[in-house]
Amino acid sequence: MKVIYTAAHAHFPDTEPLGGGKAVADYLCREQPGWQVLSPRALGIQLKQSLTEMNEWAYARFCRDFERATTATIRSFAPHECVVLCNDISEGPDFRALGAGGYQLATIFHVDVVEYFTQFYLRGLVKPQTAARWSRYEWLPDALQLVFHKQAAAVRHSRWLIVPSEPMKRVLLECYPDCRADKIHVLPWGNIAEPVLPQKLDVDEDVFVIMTLSRLSPEKGIERLLRANRLLPEGRIRVWICGAPAYMRGKRYEQKLRRLADGRVSFLGHVTGVQKSSLLARADLFVSPSLHESYGLTIAEAEAAGC
Protein backbone atom coordinates (compact mmCIF):
# COMPACT_ATOMS: atom_id res chain seq x y z
CA MET A 1 0.00 0.00 0.00
CA LYS A 2 1.32 3.45 -0.93
CA VAL A 3 2.01 6.04 1.77
CA ILE A 4 1.31 9.58 0.60
CA TYR A 5 2.92 12.21 2.80
CA THR A 6 1.59 15.77 2.52
CA ALA A 7 4.17 18.22 3.88
CA ALA A 8 3.89 21.91 3.04
CA HIS A 9 7.28 22.62 4.66
CA ALA A 10 9.24 19.77 3.07
CA HIS A 11 11.92 20.14 0.38
CA PHE A 12 12.92 23.67 1.40
CA PRO A 13 16.61 24.53 1.91
CA ASP A 14 18.01 24.56 5.42
CA THR A 15 18.39 28.32 5.15
CA GLU A 16 14.60 28.64 5.53
CA PRO A 17 13.67 29.00 9.26
CA LEU A 18 10.41 27.05 9.02
CA GLY A 19 10.56 25.46 12.47
CA GLY A 20 9.72 22.01 13.81
CA GLY A 21 7.32 21.09 11.02
CA LYS A 22 10.15 21.30 8.51
CA ALA A 23 12.55 19.42 10.80
CA VAL A 24 10.15 16.50 11.22
CA ALA A 25 9.27 16.50 7.51
CA ASP A 26 12.94 16.45 6.49
CA TYR A 27 13.62 13.60 8.90
CA LEU A 28 10.71 11.49 7.65
CA CYS A 29 11.65 12.12 4.03
CA ARG A 30 15.18 10.86 4.75
CA GLU A 31 14.02 7.85 6.74
CA GLN A 32 11.21 6.80 4.39
CA PRO A 33 12.46 7.28 0.80
CA GLY A 34 9.67 5.06 -0.55
CA TRP A 35 6.90 7.46 0.47
CA GLN A 36 5.34 9.74 -2.11
CA VAL A 37 5.96 13.21 -0.70
CA LEU A 38 3.60 16.00 -1.71
CA SER A 39 5.47 19.23 -1.07
CA PRO A 40 5.12 22.59 -2.83
CA ARG A 41 8.14 21.76 -4.97
CA ALA A 42 6.84 18.29 -5.86
CA LEU A 43 3.46 19.74 -6.82
CA GLY A 44 4.92 22.59 -8.87
CA ILE A 45 3.46 25.34 -6.67
CA GLN A 46 5.23 28.60 -7.47
CA LEU A 47 5.88 30.88 -4.50
CA LYS A 48 6.16 34.61 -5.14
CA GLN A 49 7.88 35.13 -1.79
CA SER A 50 9.34 33.08 1.05
CA LEU A 51 6.80 31.44 3.36
CA THR A 52 8.45 33.14 6.32
CA GLU A 53 7.90 36.58 4.79
CA MET A 54 4.18 36.16 4.07
CA ASN A 55 1.53 38.00 6.08
CA GLU A 56 -1.55 36.19 7.40
CA TRP A 57 -3.55 36.64 4.19
CA ALA A 58 -0.77 35.58 1.81
CA TYR A 59 -0.06 32.53 3.95
CA ALA A 60 -3.77 31.64 3.96
CA ARG A 61 -3.77 31.75 0.14
CA PHE A 62 -0.73 29.47 0.09
CA CYS A 63 -2.52 27.02 2.43
CA ARG A 64 -5.54 26.88 0.12
CA ASP A 65 -3.37 26.40 -2.97
CA PHE A 66 -1.55 23.56 -1.24
CA GLU A 67 -4.84 22.07 -0.03
CA ARG A 68 -6.29 21.96 -3.56
CA ALA A 69 -3.14 20.50 -5.11
CA THR A 70 -2.66 17.78 -2.49
CA THR A 71 -6.34 16.79 -2.47
CA ALA A 72 -6.43 16.46 -6.26
CA THR A 73 -3.28 14.32 -6.28
CA ILE A 74 -4.54 12.04 -3.51
CA ARG A 75 -7.84 11.56 -5.34
CA SER A 76 -5.93 10.17 -8.32
CA PHE A 77 -5.46 7.07 -6.16
CA ALA A 78 -8.29 4.83 -5.00
CA PRO A 79 -8.89 4.92 -1.22
CA HIS A 80 -7.86 1.26 -0.84
CA GLU A 81 -4.52 1.94 -2.57
CA CYS A 82 -3.04 4.40 -0.09
CA VAL A 83 -2.72 5.78 3.41
CA VAL A 84 -2.34 9.55 3.74
CA LEU A 85 -0.02 11.03 6.37
CA CYS A 86 -0.61 14.76 6.85
CA ASN A 87 2.17 16.94 8.27
CA ASP A 88 0.18 19.82 9.83
CA ILE A 89 -3.38 21.12 10.01
CA SER A 90 -3.92 24.46 8.28
CA GLU A 91 -1.47 23.34 5.60
CA GLY A 92 -3.17 19.96 5.21
CA PRO A 93 -5.39 18.59 2.42
CA ASP A 94 -9.19 18.77 2.45
CA PHE A 95 -9.77 16.47 5.45
CA ARG A 96 -13.54 16.56 5.09
CA ALA A 97 -13.60 15.61 1.41
CA LEU A 98 -10.99 12.88 1.76
CA GLY A 99 -12.57 11.44 4.89
CA ALA A 100 -15.97 11.34 3.24
CA GLY A 101 -14.35 9.63 0.26
CA GLY A 102 -13.09 6.76 2.39
CA TYR A 103 -9.38 7.66 2.56
CA GLN A 104 -7.44 6.64 5.67
CA LEU A 105 -5.84 9.74 7.14
CA ALA A 106 -3.17 10.02 9.83
CA THR A 107 -2.52 13.62 10.89
CA ILE A 108 0.52 14.97 12.72
CA PHE A 109 -0.23 17.87 15.06
CA HIS A 110 2.91 20.00 15.39
CA VAL A 111 0.79 22.69 17.00
CA ASP A 112 -2.82 22.94 18.12
CA VAL A 113 -3.75 25.84 15.84
CA VAL A 114 -6.88 26.72 17.82
CA GLU A 115 -4.92 26.95 21.06
CA TYR A 116 -2.18 28.92 19.30
CA PHE A 117 -4.71 31.37 17.87
CA THR A 118 -6.37 31.98 21.23
CA GLN A 119 -3.05 32.50 22.99
CA PHE A 120 -1.33 34.81 20.56
CA TYR A 121 -4.08 36.58 18.65
CA LEU A 122 -6.73 36.69 21.38
CA ARG A 123 -4.12 37.04 24.18
CA GLY A 124 -5.64 34.19 26.17
CA LEU A 125 -8.93 36.03 26.69
CA VAL A 126 -10.82 33.10 25.13
CA LYS A 127 -10.06 29.49 26.05
CA PRO A 128 -9.38 27.07 23.20
CA GLN A 129 -12.19 24.85 24.53
CA THR A 130 -14.58 27.73 23.84
CA ALA A 131 -13.04 28.84 20.55
CA ALA A 132 -13.14 25.31 19.12
CA ARG A 133 -16.94 25.65 18.93
CA TRP A 134 -16.52 28.39 16.34
CA SER A 135 -16.01 25.68 13.74
CA ARG A 136 -19.82 25.58 13.40
CA TYR A 137 -19.88 29.12 11.98
CA GLU A 138 -19.71 29.11 8.18
CA TRP A 139 -19.46 32.91 7.96
CA LEU A 140 -15.92 33.09 9.34
CA PRO A 141 -13.32 34.66 7.01
CA ASP A 142 -11.30 32.08 5.10
CA ALA A 143 -8.13 32.70 7.15
CA LEU A 144 -10.08 31.80 10.32
CA GLN A 145 -11.69 28.80 8.66
CA LEU A 146 -8.15 27.49 8.19
CA VAL A 147 -7.87 27.56 11.98
CA PHE A 148 -11.25 26.46 13.28
CA HIS A 149 -12.91 24.53 10.44
CA LYS A 150 -9.71 22.85 9.32
CA GLN A 151 -8.74 21.56 12.77
CA ALA A 152 -12.24 20.31 13.52
CA ALA A 153 -12.26 18.48 10.16
CA ALA A 154 -8.84 16.97 10.86
CA VAL A 155 -10.00 15.66 14.25
CA ARG A 156 -13.25 14.26 12.88
CA HIS A 157 -12.04 12.69 9.63
CA SER A 158 -8.56 11.42 10.56
CA ARG A 159 -8.35 7.81 11.63
CA TRP A 160 -5.23 8.56 13.67
CA LEU A 161 -4.05 11.78 15.32
CA ILE A 162 -0.37 11.97 16.25
CA VAL A 163 0.67 14.54 18.88
CA PRO A 164 4.04 15.13 20.58
CA SER A 165 2.84 15.53 24.17
CA GLU A 166 0.21 14.44 26.68
CA PRO A 167 -0.91 18.05 27.39
CA MET A 168 -1.73 18.50 23.70
CA LYS A 169 -3.79 15.31 23.74
CA ARG A 170 -5.64 16.51 26.84
CA VAL A 171 -6.51 19.89 25.29
CA LEU A 172 -7.72 18.24 22.06
CA LEU A 173 -10.04 15.95 24.01
CA GLU A 174 -11.39 18.94 25.94
CA CYS A 175 -11.96 20.90 22.72
CA TYR A 176 -13.56 18.00 20.82
CA PRO A 177 -15.55 15.87 23.30
CA ASP A 178 -16.75 13.54 20.52
CA CYS A 179 -13.16 12.52 19.69
CA ARG A 180 -12.17 9.09 21.00
CA ALA A 181 -9.11 9.11 23.21
CA ASP A 182 -7.74 5.95 21.59
CA LYS A 183 -7.38 7.62 18.18
CA ILE A 184 -4.87 10.16 19.59
CA HIS A 185 -1.33 8.76 19.82
CA VAL A 186 1.35 10.59 21.82
CA LEU A 187 4.70 10.31 20.05
CA PRO A 188 7.45 12.67 21.31
CA TRP A 189 9.87 13.40 18.49
CA GLY A 190 13.05 12.89 20.49
CA ASN A 191 16.20 14.52 19.11
CA ILE A 192 16.01 14.20 15.33
CA ALA A 193 18.99 16.38 14.42
CA GLU A 194 21.64 14.63 12.34
CA PRO A 195 24.80 13.93 14.37
CA VAL A 196 27.53 16.40 13.39
CA LEU A 197 30.99 16.69 14.94
CA PRO A 198 31.18 20.19 16.50
CA GLN A 199 34.14 22.49 15.95
CA LYS A 200 35.93 24.57 18.55
CA LEU A 201 34.76 28.17 18.67
CA ASP A 202 36.91 31.23 19.28
CA VAL A 203 35.39 32.02 22.67
CA ASP A 204 37.48 32.20 25.85
CA GLU A 205 36.91 29.39 28.31
CA ASP A 206 36.09 31.75 31.19
CA VAL A 207 33.18 33.35 29.28
CA PHE A 208 29.79 32.07 30.47
CA VAL A 209 27.63 31.56 27.37
CA ILE A 210 23.82 31.62 27.48
CA MET A 211 22.09 30.48 24.31
CA THR A 212 18.61 30.25 22.88
CA LEU A 213 17.62 28.77 19.54
CA SER A 214 14.33 29.33 17.73
CA ARG A 215 12.77 31.35 14.98
CA LEU A 216 12.28 35.00 15.91
CA SER A 217 8.54 35.36 16.39
CA PRO A 218 6.49 36.65 19.34
CA GLU A 219 5.41 33.27 20.73
CA LYS A 220 9.06 32.40 21.43
CA GLY A 221 9.23 34.91 24.29
CA ILE A 222 12.86 35.87 23.66
CA GLU A 223 12.27 39.33 25.14
CA ARG A 224 11.95 37.60 28.52
CA LEU A 225 15.50 36.29 28.22
CA LEU A 226 16.79 39.72 27.23
CA ARG A 227 15.06 41.40 30.18
CA ALA A 228 16.48 38.75 32.52
CA ASN A 229 19.92 39.38 31.03
CA ARG A 230 19.75 42.96 32.28
CA LEU A 231 19.41 41.67 35.85
CA LEU A 232 22.61 39.63 35.66
CA PRO A 233 25.72 41.04 37.36
CA GLU A 234 28.60 42.46 35.39
CA GLY A 235 31.02 39.79 34.23
CA ARG A 236 32.24 37.76 31.31
CA ILE A 237 28.81 36.73 30.03
CA ARG A 238 27.66 36.33 26.43
CA VAL A 239 24.10 35.77 25.22
CA TRP A 240 23.65 34.12 21.83
CA ILE A 241 20.29 34.60 20.11
CA CYS A 242 20.17 32.01 17.34
CA GLY A 243 17.36 32.25 14.80
CA ALA A 244 15.90 34.40 12.04
CA PRO A 245 12.61 36.31 11.82
CA ALA A 246 9.87 34.09 10.47
CA TYR A 247 6.19 34.11 9.63
CA MET A 248 3.75 36.84 10.55
CA ARG A 249 5.18 39.69 12.64
CA GLY A 250 8.70 38.21 12.62
CA LYS A 251 10.54 41.27 11.26
CA ARG A 252 8.83 43.63 13.68
CA TYR A 253 9.62 41.27 16.55
CA GLU A 254 13.31 41.17 15.62
CA GLN A 255 13.42 44.98 15.80
CA LYS A 256 11.92 44.84 19.29
CA LEU A 257 14.54 42.33 20.41
CA ARG A 258 17.41 44.41 19.08
CA ARG A 259 16.14 47.41 21.04
CA LEU A 260 16.19 45.32 24.24
CA ALA A 261 19.66 43.87 23.67
CA ASP A 262 22.77 45.20 25.38
CA GLY A 263 26.43 44.85 24.40
CA ARG A 264 26.82 41.25 25.51
CA VAL A 265 24.00 39.98 23.28
CA SER A 266 24.83 38.63 19.81
CA PHE A 267 22.27 37.84 17.11
CA LEU A 268 23.73 34.93 15.17
CA GLY A 269 20.92 34.35 12.68
CA HIS A 270 19.54 31.02 11.47
CA VAL A 271 22.03 28.25 12.30
CA THR A 272 22.21 24.65 11.08
CA GLY A 273 24.60 21.72 10.82
CA VAL A 274 28.13 22.12 12.16
CA GLN A 275 27.50 25.69 13.31
CA LYS A 276 24.47 24.68 15.42
CA SER A 277 26.28 21.69 16.93
CA SER A 278 29.32 23.82 17.76
CA LEU A 279 27.24 26.51 19.46
CA LEU A 280 25.31 23.99 21.55
CA ALA A 281 28.53 22.22 22.53
CA ARG A 282 30.07 25.49 23.72
CA ALA A 283 27.05 27.01 25.49
CA ASP A 284 26.96 26.75 29.28
CA LEU A 285 23.22 27.31 29.59
CA PHE A 286 20.40 26.77 27.10
CA VAL A 287 17.25 28.83 27.70
CA SER A 288 13.84 28.17 26.15
CA PRO A 289 11.74 31.22 27.08
CA SER A 290 8.81 30.30 24.80
CA LEU A 291 5.31 31.24 25.86
CA HIS A 292 4.09 27.93 24.42
CA GLU A 293 5.71 24.82 22.95
CA SER A 294 3.95 21.68 21.82
CA TYR A 295 7.18 19.76 22.26
CA GLY A 296 10.32 21.86 21.79
CA LEU A 297 12.80 20.17 19.45
CA THR A 298 15.57 22.61 20.35
CA ILE A 299 15.36 21.57 24.02
CA ALA A 300 15.95 17.96 22.98
CA GLU A 301 18.86 19.04 20.78
CA ALA A 302 20.43 21.01 23.62
CA GLU A 303 20.11 18.07 26.01
CA ALA A 304 21.61 15.72 23.44
CA ALA A 305 24.57 18.11 23.15
CA GLY A 306 25.06 17.99 26.92
CA CYS A 307 24.02 21.61 27.49
C-alpha angles and dihedrals in degrees: 000000000000120000112214113197117198110200120163091187098047126109095027120131119262089248089074110090095215097146134220096337090063093044093054092043092051091049094050092046090054094045097044108040091163094066120100103238118205106201129152089261093048091049095046095242109164116217118207091198140008115285089235092057097051122108121226094274096046090048090050089054090050090051091053093047090051091045093054094046096047094044092051092049093048091050089059085074124065114247092245091054099063151027117217121218112194120203102206140352114247088037093048131107124266097294094185096052095044094045091050088049092058100254118150108236129192113187127199114213108207088167135006096240094198092053090044092051094050093048101046106025099032093033092231093297090124122045117232089236088063097039092051088071089065088081087086092066112092093186095071115120113262093252089058092044086060086061106038106021094038096051093045089051091049092052094046101042103035116095091206131027117198118200131174099225144032093237090058090051090050093051092048091053090049092049095045109034092178091061114103114236092222093063091062113081121193110217116166109208097226116201107323099172114123112252110256127176106243122228127224113263127217095248122122115250094235093058112103107221123204115190139186127183126197142099113288104252131125098258090063092071095214091152087070090061091048092050090048089050089062089060093056118102122253113276146105097312128143127189117204117200106195118190144065131247111272141179126350116357093002098126093048090048092052090055090053091051093050090053090054095047123100130201096284094057119094125191105212100178128220109343130193141162119001093001093055093046091048093050093049091047091053100041117101096200131023116204126196105189095170119148089218136007127176089203114332112229093192091060089056090047092051092049091048088053090053095248 
